Amino acid sequence: MKMHEEQSVHDYCLIMIKDLEELEKLDISIDKELQIDLILQSLIDSYGQFIVNFYMNKIQCTLTKLMNMLIIIEGTLKSSRGSVLSVERISFKKKSTRKNKKSEKKKKVEGKMKEKKVAPKKKAPKKGKYFHCNSDGHWKWNCPVYLTGLKNKREDEPSEGS
């Protein structure tokens, strides 16, 4: 017997426990673990996470304790279903084609006023003297003494091609 979506887990567990007790009256012995397995395997798919957790943690309980646990889980499942239903309607923007992008850019450019460009400020070098020429206010890459020295070295070296 499989549980239905509309059926409450409390009613379903009571029916299953009653059926298992009737089987015991008919001298059909089913151990407690198998009874719990029968109830858990006949639940609907939304209890799947609880079933996995139950088996992974090897929880030992009676049928009534299992029923109480399932009732608690049913309450959390009902509260989580309400929040999922509120997110169902989502609208997506259509992807614009290449032609549409070009025309949108033109419209944006025409509609904007020209902004004045501000010249970027030069960063002041950190305080301290440069070791090559012992003067403040510049670094190696813009030191005039160093740059002229490099230029002279390049001119003095013979090229490998000749």
Buried (B, 14 or more C-beta within 10 A) or exposed (E): EEBEEEEBBEEBBBEBBEEBEEEEEEEEEEEEEEBBBBBBEEBBEBBEEBBEEBEEEEEEEEBEEBBBBBEEBBEEBEEEEEEEEEEEEEEEEEEEEEEEEEEEEEEEEEEEEEEEEEEEEEEEEEEEEBEEEEEEEBEEEEBEEBEEEEEEEEEEEEEEEE
